[in-house]
Amino acid sequence: MIRSNCARAAAFFAATTAALAMALQATPARAESGWSLLNMTQGVTEMSRRIYDLHMLIFWVCVAIAVVVFAAMIWSIVVYRKSKGAVADTTMVHNTRVEILWTAVPVIILIAMAVPAARTLVEIEDTTKTELTIKVTGFQWGWNYEYLDKGVTFFSRLDRKSDAARELGSGVDPNTVDHYLLNVDNPLVVPVGTKVRLLVTGADVIHSWWVPAFGVKKDGIPGFVNEAWFNIDADKTGLYRGQCAELCGRDHGFMPIVVDARSKEDFAAWLKEKAEQQKQAAAPVGTTPTASAPADAAKPNAG
């Protein structure tokens, strides 16, 4: 009797898990509520939403497995307890059908979960067809951003107000500082609706560039260059914040990331202005860039 019940329970477990997984894949995303704030955020990029959907699919599959397993355990304990006259079957040493089921079912579940997970991982690593490349270098304790082939590079550190308020005995109330420890002096400026490629490395120790809203978390390792990318939705301009997610030393907690997402037009204007400023700053002392004189101005006056 116990053997047949085990076989039925295993078959029920397989059917229930498979049906629940298929139903969850077809379920539309729900609006965020108070409880959803405890969960992973859906973000402002298509990839961040795919990561969220994968996370929720695996979560509910795990919930289904837990419900079936604990239900079977509780049912067995209640129905086959000694007080009801149940007698242990001491002859049950081997049951081929049950062993095949409890081996095959987990394998099928793992394969079913591996397919969407592998597909998402491949898309995360696809840095082709990018429109803008930025080199990100982490250092103790800040970031250096270099817009490759654009002539723009700058450092980004914790803003002065947060830096002053964090000092022991400063007398500054952190509650009076906007975005305390999450603001910088020079944010990373990027355009929306554009596939941005990041080349992430480290100057001294391992850092990690992490912005939850983008679904991007990539380690910056000295001597290595890691790749990441994001494409912010065209209607999602604004500021997005993150932090270094690798314990990189004493001031690790004071190494925020701020990304300023602008429209393509505003970004192009900002990039041009920034490039001109840095070009002028790099000019030799005592010289100023001037426009080339017209050809007629170089000729002597005939009159």
Sequence and secondary structure as in RCSB ss.txt:
>XXXX:A:sequence
MIRSNCARAAAFFAATTAALAMALQATPARAESGWSLLNMTQGVTEMSRRIYDLHMLIFWVCVAIAVVVFAAMIW
SIVVYRKSKGAVADTTMVHNTRVEILWTAVPVIILIAMAVPAARTLVEIEDTTKTELTIKVTGFQWGWNYEYLDK
GVTFFSRLDRKSDAARELGSGVDPNTVDHYLLNVDNPLVVPVGTKVRLLVTGADVIHSWWVPAFGVKKDGIPGFV
NEAWFNIDADKTGLYRGQCAELCGRDHGFMPIVVDARSKEDFAAWLKEKAEQQKQAAAPVGTTPTASAPADAAKP
NAG
>XXXX:A:secstr
 HHHHHHHHHHHHHHHHHHHHHHHHTS      TGGGGS    SBHHHHHHHHHHHHHHHHHHHHHHHHHHHHHH
HHHHT GGGT    TT    HHHHHHHHHHHHHHHHHHHHHHHHHHHHHT  TT SEEEEEEEETTEEEEEETTT
TEEEEE B HHHHHHTSTT    GGGSTTTTS BSS EEEETTS EEEEEEESSS EEEEEGGGTEEEEE BT  
EEEEE B TT  EEEEEEE S  STTGGG EEEEEEE HHHHHHHHHHHHHHHHHHTS TT        GGGGS 
   
